[in-house]
Amino acid sequence: MTGAPLLGNLPIDSALTTLCDAGRVEEYYAEAYEELAANFTSTLRIKR
């Protein structure tokens, strides 16, 4: 184990791959990705 915290679980989503293929990934929204981003930024704040 590395001791790194689990920041989130990301599901496989065909909507994301479709948007990636179309070059429109910035249009993707999913609660799991929002949670991951929030956890990541909180972790960065704690480490500073």
Steps between C-alpha positions, in 0.01 A plus 500: 500500500614850425302679767335719237136586577220378276362815337204341325365224279442577135246296309546402138263727310438476127384866496852604599665297227257642244582857605875423500476361147317815392761727664240633746613345830449831686124453457497184713342513843467226757468521876785248541739733316389798708564299816843396376593861418380623841694228681811572295495873574433435871796264511722764341390758761581262785850423367608864467 
